[in-house]
């Protein structure tokens, strides 16, 4: 339950987002519409030697090569629907689940999508834009997955054909390259990150993500300077000292109450989590309470 005081703090941090919803402002991709064509051109050039995510695998996607994410030169969408389970200020959210991911999280709750066990459907930008316009009663376009990053050229092309004044939410693991961050600049209304770890050892072991901390720290700072920011942190059992505590301290030091933090306690050992002793169980109530106490001490702008 969100208190009135919490809601006021959220609205303060997300002022522009609320202004768009109240018809007092335009979404960024509309305000900066003239930037779309050069960004689209740059993004298509990047996938000729792909560096959209921090892996920088250099797959020549335009010639059929595929890297870690296995995404080619067409966007594959697993599903799209009006989502009622997101943060209260995003609901109803028109959520687009892109197929595949740049991570291999051992506890992924959408692992059939992220690890490509489910198939998807290829879409043309104009077709998806038409679907978005038909769902413009929602509060936002929520780009998620899997992971949206490998589909950035397609997303930019889609935005070019969207007629609705609807905010864009970039719902991501934040493993974008600097080139992708430059493409996203002036296009996103709210960055919604999933900040999992502080320890690079944890990130490599549990998500197969090298150079994780350096990348997500950089991208959070860039996102904060570009637009409004909501940070999700799924609290993992046994990861308070190595990950949760330093993440929250970094948020407090760099963003104070200007970013909204969603502290999530719903961890469950999905996918291959049972193979890892530290995360093979649910979170204990006292573990989450310890996180809440720290968030209060740090005076974070947080919800649960």
C-alpha positions, 0 to 999 in steps of 0.5 A: 500500500502506497501512502500519500506521502510516498505518492507525492514523492513519486510524482515529484520524481516523475513530474514530466511523465505525469505532465504527459499523462495530463496533456501538459507535455509531449512524449520525448520521441514526439518532442524530438521527432526530427532526431528519429531518422538519423538515429534509425540510420545509425542503429542499422549501421551498428547491427552491421557489426553489432555493438548494441549491448555491452557484449559487443559481439560484432555479429553481422546481423544484416547478413544473418549472423547472430550473437549471444542474443540470437536476434537477427535483422528482424524484430521478434515479439513474444507477446503484447498486452495491457499489463496490470501488474506493473508499478501503480503509476504505470498501470495500465501499461501497454507492454511489448515482450521482445523475444530473447535476452542479452543475459542468461539469468539462472533465476529468470522468471521469464526464462522461456522467453529470455532463453528462447524456449518459446517462439515469437512472431516477426513484426514490421514497424508500421504494424506494431505502431498501429497496434500501439495506437489502438492501445493508446488508452494505456499510460505508456508503451512498455518495452521489455522482454526478454530484453529490448536492446537487441531490437533498438533499430526496430523500436526506433522505426516503430516510434516513427510511425506512432501517432499517439502522444503516449510515454515510452518506458524503456524496461531493461536490464541496463546492459546497453552499450554507450552507442545504444545509450546515445540512440536512446537519448531524447527518446525515452520518458522513463527508464525502468531498470532492473539492477540486479547486482553490485558484485561482478562475480555474482553477475558473471556466475548468475547472469553470465554478464561480464563487466556488469557493474561498470556498465550498469553504473554508467548507464544509470548515470546517463539515463538519470541525466537524460530522463526520469528513472525508476530502479527495480531491485529484486532482493536475492537471498544471501546477497545483502552485503555483496549487492543490495546494500552497495546498490542502495547506497549508490542510489542514495549518493547519486540520485537521492529522492529524484529516482524512484526505487521499487524494492521487490521481495517476490523472488522465487527460485525459477529456471536453474536457481536450484543449482545455486546454493545461495539462491535456491530458496525464497527470501525470508521476511527478516531479510526483506525487512533489513532492506526496508530499514536500510532504504529508510535510513538512506532516505530513498524514494522507494515503494514495495 
